[in-house]
């Protein structure tokens, strides 16, 4: 958990261990101590000790050197790293924050929030669970950071793969944007609502156009195509296949691995959104290999479509996989060929199998200011329309079985 004296806010890049001691009265034990092994020596090694409520180790005097020392090791492994690249690798290799915990009394520890209330009053948070919006990208992992520096991770810049939404988290729940990031190209699918409140999705192939920060730019398209239940489902470019119409442009600018800006023009309306990753469980920890090992994969986060590749181009499903839960966003078409998207929260039901209810949402127009979040007046609402089950043979092969308004199908 966060120590009592630490600051909170979106400016923080990463977290590292620090001692803590919050006392109710003088001489009482520390309420939220760090539990770790230590050494009693001041200038040279002596007897081993440990820290607890009665033997506290306090302050930031060891958290800052841990990060600085890790940076020094990274530069030893890769001397050409710039300060920004050092930061990006530290963030990209950080361990995810825990999402649940309990205190000494068994009570649930709450998540950290913004340092000030909506009225501008400071919020005292002596113990809370860190989030990427309040404590940075995660917890320092020195070994992973040095390995990342040595294997060239910095040259790739920010890896944006995943589901993003408005910053701060939950402030505009009901819309989101998925990034499928490969090399210097991001394929983005934006799930939002048209001017009538109907679910509407736009897509973009964005090429990298700048670094420091990483910038990607592309054209936004509205796509219309065959109904989700069409058999056969004609691919893009074939008779009856999906067709796209340009409706604007967009630029993505990544300040770090968890924060970005989304600057777009859609049908003459220009807006800028601040983005952060959507977090609902433990974020996946990636292992870097020379060649992918699909058989060993246990996380299925990516953009998926029908097999063989390209056979039903025009639709797809983004899987955001955190812990034992997959959040699926399926972009396809209604029976009138208009864009339609459905979502499902699919918990794990068996090894390599996940299932949940499919929802269709209506909500505020994409350009609404303010954009009310789910649960507030005028916010998006969802209607259950069916079920979805995802079953995987490996990290590159699976099935998508669904029922939508009594129409049942399976995609491979």
For each residue, the residues with C-beta under 8 A, 3 or more apart:
1: 32 101 109 127 128 129 130
2: 6 8 15 112 125 127 128 129 130 134 135
3: 6 18 19 20 32 34
4: 20 21 22 32 126 127
5: 18 20 60
6: 2 3 15 18 135
7: 12 115
8: 2 12 112 113 114 115 125 134 135
9: 12 114 115 134
10: 133 134 167 168 259
11:
12: 7 8 9 15 134 135 136
13: 87 90 91 136 137 256
14: 67 90 91 94 136 137 138 139 140
15: 2 6 12 94 97 130 135 136 138 139 140
16: 63 64 66 67 139 140
17: 34 36 62 63 66 140
18: 3 5 6 34 59 60 62 63
19: 3 33 34 51 56 57 58 59 62
20: 3 4 5 30 32 33 34 56 58
21: 4 30 31 32 33 56 58
22: 4 30 31 32 126 127
23: 26 27 28 29 30 31
24: 28 31
25: 28
26: 23
27: 23
28: 23 24 25
29: 23 33 53 54
30: 20 21 22 23 33 53 54 56
31: 21 22 23 24 53 126 127
32: 1 3 4 20 21 22 126 127
33: 19 20 21 29 30 51 52 53 56 57
34: 3 17 18 19 20 51 56 57
35: 50 51 52
36: 17 50 51 57
37: 48 49 50
38: 48 49 50 51 57
39: 45 46 47 48 49
40: 46 47 48 49
41: 44 45 46 47
42:
43:
44: 41
45: 39 41
46: 39 40 41
47: 39 40 41
48: 37 38 39 40
49: 37 38 39 40 55
50: 35 36 37 38 55
51: 19 33 34 35 36 38 55 56 57
52: 33 35 55 56
53: 29 30 31 33 56
54: 29 30
55: 49 50 51 52
56: 19 20 21 30 33 34 51 52 53
57: 19 33 34 36 38 51 62
58: 19 20 21
59: 18 19 62
60: 5 18 63 64
61: 64 65
62: 17 18 19 57 59 65 66
63: 16 17 18 60 66 67
64: 16 60 61 67 68
65: 61 62 68 69
66: 16 17 62 63 69 70 140 142
67: 14 16 63 64 70 71 90 140
68: 64 65 71 72
69: 65 66 72 73 142
70: 66 67 73 74 90 140 142 145 146
71: 67 68 74 75 86 90
72: 68 69 75 76
73: 69 70 76 77 142 145 146 149
74: 70 71 77 78 81 86 89 90 145 146 148 149
75: 71 72 78 79 81 86 149
76: 72 73 79
77: 73 74 146 149 150
78: 74 75 81 149 150 152 154
79: 75 76
80:
81: 74 75 78 85 86 89 149 154
82: 85 86 212
83: 86 87
84: 87 88 212
85: 81 82 88 89 154
86: 71 74 75 81 82 83 89 90 149 154
87: 13 83 84 90 91 256
88: 84 85 91 92 154 157 158 256 257
89: 74 81 85 86 92 93 145 148 149 153 154
90: 13 14 67 70 71 74 86 87 93 94 137 140 145
91: 13 14 87 88 94 136 137 138 256 257 258
92: 88 89 137 148 153 158 159 257
93: 89 90 141 144 145 147 148 153
94: 14 15 90 91 136 137 138 139 140 141
95: 138 139 140 141 144 285
96: 138 139 282 283 285
97: 15 129 130 131 132 135 138 139
98: 101 129 282
99: 129 279 281 282 323
100: 108 109 129
101: 1 98 108 109 129
102: 105 106 107 108 109
103: 106 107 109 127
104:
105: 102
106: 102 103
107: 102 103
108: 100 101 102
109: 1 100 101 102 103 127 128 129
110: 128 129
111: 128 129 131
112: 2 8 125 128 129 130 131 134 135
113: 8 123 125 128 134
114: 8 9 117 123 133 134 168
115: 7 8 9 122 123 125 134
116: 120 121 122 123
117: 114 120 121 122 123
118:
119:
120: 116 117
121: 116 117
122: 115 116 117
123: 113 114 115 116 117
124:
125: 2 8 112 113 115 128
126: 4 22 31 32
127: 1 2 4 22 31 32 103 109
128: 1 2 109 110 111 112 113 125
129: 1 2 97 98 99 100 101 109 110 111 112
130: 1 2 15 97 112 134 135 136
131: 97 111 112 134 135 169 279
132: 97 135 136 137 138 258 276 277 279
133: 10 114 167 168 169 276
134: 2 8 9 10 12 112 113 114 115 130 131
135: 2 6 8 12 15 97 112 130 131 132
136: 12 13 14 15 91 94 130 132 258
137: 13 14 90 91 92 94 132 256 257 258
138: 14 15 91 94 95 96 97 132 141 283
139: 14 15 16 94 95 96 97
140: 14 15 16 17 66 67 70 90 94 95 145
141: 93 94 95 138 144 145
142: 66 69 70 73 145 146
143: 146 147
144: 93 95 141 147 148
145: 70 73 74 89 90 93 140 141 142 148 149
146: 70 73 74 77 142 143 149 150
147: 93 143 144 150 151 288
148: 74 89 92 93 144 145 151 153 154 288
149: 73 74 75 77 78 81 86 89 145 146 153 154
150: 77 78 146 147
151: 147 148 288
152: 78 155 156
153: 89 92 93 148 149 156 288
154: 78 81 85 86 88 89 148 149 157
155: 152
156: 152 153 159
157: 88 154 208 211 214 254
158: 88 92 213 214 254 256 257
159: 92 156 181 257
160: 164 179 181 186 252 254 260
161: 179 180 181 301 302
162: 178 179 277 278 301 320
163: 176 177 178 179 277 278 318 320 327 329
164: 160 176 177 178 179 260 275 276 277 278
165: 169 172 173 175 176 177 275 276 278
166: 169 171 172 175 273 274 275 276 371
167: 10 133 171 259 274 275 276
168: 10 114 133 171 276
169: 131 133 165 166 276 278 279
170: 173 373
171: 166 167 168 373
172: 165 166 175 273 371 372 373
173: 165 170 373 374 375 379 380
174: 193 361 363 364 371 373 374 379 380
175: 165 166 172 190 191 192 193 363 366 371 380
176: 163 164 165 190 191 278 329
177: 163 164 165 188 189 190 191 262 275
178: 162 163 164 188 189 191 303 318 320 329
179: 160 161 162 163 164 186 187 188 252
180: 161 186 187 188 189 302 303 318
181: 159 160 161 185 186
182: 185 187
183:
184: 207 208
185: 181 182 205 206 207 208 216
186: 160 179 180 181 204 205 206 216 218 252
187: 179 180 182 203 204 205 206 303
188: 177 178 179 180 203 204 205 206 218 250 252
189: 177 178 180 201 202 203 303 316 318 329 331
190: 175 176 177 201 202 203 204 220
191: 175 176 177 178 199 201 329 331 341 343
192: 175 199 200 201 202 363 366
193: 174 175 197 198 199 200 361 362 363 364 365 366 380
194: 197 198 200 365 366
195: 365 367
196: 365
197: 193 194 362 363 364 365
198: 193 194 338 362
199: 191 192 193 339 340 341 360 361 362 363
200: 192 193 194 222 339 341 366
201: 189 190 191 192 223 331 339 340 341
202: 189 190 192 220 221 222 247 266 339
203: 187 188 189 190 220 221 223 244 331
204: 186 187 188 190 218 219 220 221 250
205: 185 186 187 188 218 219
206: 185 186 187 188 216 217 218 250 251 252
207: 184 185 216 217 218
208: 157 184 185 211 214 215 216
209: 215 216 217 251
210: 213 214 215
211: 157 208 214 215
212: 82 84
213: 158 210 253 254 255
214: 157 158 208 210 211 253 254
215: 208 209 210 211 251 252 253 254
216: 185 186 206 207 208 209 251 252
217: 206 207 209 249 250 251 252
218: 186 188 204 205 206 207 249 250
219: 204 205 246 248 249
220: 190 202 203 204 246 247 248 249 250 264 266
221: 202 203 204 244 245 246 247
222: 200 202 244 245 247 339
223: 201 203 242 243 244 245 314 333 339
224: 242 243 244 245 333 337 338 339
225: 236 241 242 243 314 315 332 333 337
226: 230 233 234 240 241 242 314 333 337
227: 230 333 334 335 337
228: 315 332 333 334 340 404
229: 335 404 407 409
230: 226 227 233 234
231: 409
232:
233: 226 230 306 312 314 315
234: 226 230 238 239 240 241
235: 238 241 310 311 312 313 314
236: 225 241 242 243 313 314
237: 241 313
238: 234 235 241
239: 234
240: 226 234
241: 225 226 234 235 236 237 238 313 314
242: 223 224 225 226 236 313 314 315 333
243: 223 224 225 236
244: 203 221 222 223 224
245: 221 222 223 224
246: 219 220 221
247: 202 220 221 222 266 267
248: 219 220 264 265 266 267
249: 217 218 219 220 264 265
250: 188 204 206 217 218 220 262 263 264 265
251: 206 209 215 216 217 261 262 263 264
252: 160 179 186 188 206 215 216 217 260 261 262 263
253: 213 214 215 260 261 263
254: 157 158 160 213 214 215 257 259 260
255: 213 259 260 261
256: 13 87 88 91 137 158 259
257: 88 91 92 137 158 159 254
258: 91 132 136 137 276 277
259: 10 167 254 255 256 274 275 276
260: 160 164 252 253 254 255 274 275 276
261: 251 252 253 255 272 273 274 275
262: 177 250 251 252 272 273 274 275
263: 250 251 252 253 270 271 272
264: 220 248 249 250 251 270 271 272 273
265: 248 249 250 268 269 270
266: 202 220 247 248 269 366 367
267: 247 248
268: 265
269: 265 266 367
270: 263 264 265
271: 263 264 367 369
272: 261 262 263 264
273: 166 172 261 262 264
274: 166 167 259 260 261 262
275: 164 165 166 167 177 259 260 261 262
276: 132 133 164 165 166 167 168 169 258 259 260
277: 132 162 163 164 258 283
278: 162 163 164 165 169 176 320 327
279: 99 131 132 169 283 322
280: 322 325 327
281: 99 322 323 324 325
282: 96 98 99 322 323
283: 96 138 277 279 322
284: 299 301 321 322
285: 95 96
286:
287:
288: 147 148 151 153
289: 292 293
290:
291:
292: 289 297 395 396
293: 289 296 297 395
294: 297 394 395 396 397
295: 394 395
296: 293 395
297: 292 293 294 300 392 394 395 396
298:
299: 284 321 395
300: 297 319 321 326 390 392 395 398
301: 161 162 284 319 320 321 322
302: 161 180 318 319
303: 178 180 187 189 316 317 318 319
304: 316 317 318 319 398 400
305: 309 312 313 315 316 317
306: 233 311 312 315 411 412
307: 311 397 412
308: 311
309: 305
310: 235 313
311: 235 306 307 308
312: 233 235 305 306 315 411
313: 235 236 237 241 242 305 310
314: 223 225 226 233 235 236 241 242 333
315: 225 228 233 242 305 306 312 330 331 332 333
316: 189 303 304 305 330 331
317: 303 304 305 328 329 330 331 400
318: 163 178 180 189 302 303 304 328 329 330 331
319: 300 301 302 303 304 326 327 328 390
320: 162 163 178 278 301 326 327 328 329
321: 284 299 300 301 325 326
322: 279 280 281 282 283 284 301 325 327
323: 99 281 282
324: 281 347 348
325: 280 281 321 322 345 346 347 348 354
326: 300 319 320 321 345 346 354 356 390
327: 163 278 280 319 320 322 343 344 345 346
328: 317 318 319 320 343 344 345 346 356 388 390
329: 163 176 178 189 191 317 318 320 341 342 343
330: 315 316 317 318 341 342 343 344 358 388
331: 189 191 201 203 315 316 317 318 339 340 341
332: 225 228 315 340 341 342
333: 223 224 225 226 227 228 242 314 315 337 338 339 340
334: 227 228 337 338 339 340
335: 227 229
336:
337: 224 225 226 227 333 334
338: 198 224 333 334
339: 199 200 201 202 222 223 224 331 333 334
340: 199 201 228 331 332 333 334 360
341: 191 199 200 201 329 330 331 332 360 361
342: 329 330 332 358 359 360 385 386 388 404
343: 191 327 328 329 330 358 359 361 382
344: 327 328 330 356 357 358 359 387 388
345: 325 326 327 328 356 357
346: 325 326 327 328 354 355 356 388 389 390
347: 324 325 354 355 356
348: 324 325 353 354
349: 353 354 355 389
350: 353
351:
352: 391 392 393
353: 348 349 350 389 390 391 392
354: 325 326 346 347 348 349 389 390 391
355: 346 347 349 387 388 389 390
356: 326 328 344 345 346 347 387 388
357: 344 345 384 386 387 388
358: 330 342 343 344 384 385 386 387 388 402 403 404
359: 342 343 344 382 383 384 385
360: 199 340 341 342 382 383 385
361: 174 193 199 341 343 380 381 382 383
362: 193 197 198 199 380 381 383
363: 174 175 192 193 197 199 379 380 381
364: 174 193 197 368 371 372 378 379 380
365: 193 194 195 196 197 368
366: 175 192 193 194 200 266
367: 195 266 269 271
368: 364 365 371 372 378
369: 271
370:
371: 166 172 174 175 364 368
372: 172 364 368 376 377 378 379
373: 170 171 172 173 174 376 379 380
374: 173 174 379 380 381
375: 173 379
376: 372 373 379
377: 372
378: 364 368 372
379: 173 174 363 364 372 373 374 375 376
380: 173 174 175 193 361 362 363 364 373 374
381: 361 362 363 374
382: 343 359 360 361
383: 359 360 361 362
384: 357 358 359
385: 342 358 359 360 404 405
386: 342 357 358 402 403 404 405
387: 344 355 356 357 358 402 403
388: 328 330 342 344 346 355 356 357 358 400 401 402
389: 346 349 353 354 355 399 400 401 402
390: 300 319 326 328 346 353 354 355 398 399 400
391: 352 353 354 398 399 401
392: 297 300 352 353 395 397 398
393: 352 397 398
394: 294 295 297 397
395: 292 293 294 295 296 297 299 300 392
396: 292 294 297
397: 294 307 392 393 394
398: 300 304 390 391 392 393 412
399: 389 390 391 410 411 412
400: 304 317 388 389 390 410 411 412
401: 388 389 391 408 409 410 411
402: 358 386 387 388 389 408 409 410 411
403: 358 386 387 406 407 408
404: 228 229 342 358 385 386 407
405: 385 386
406: 403
407: 229 403 404
408: 401 402 403
409: 229 231 401 402
410: 399 400 401 402
411: 306 312 399 400 401 402
412: 306 307 398 399 400
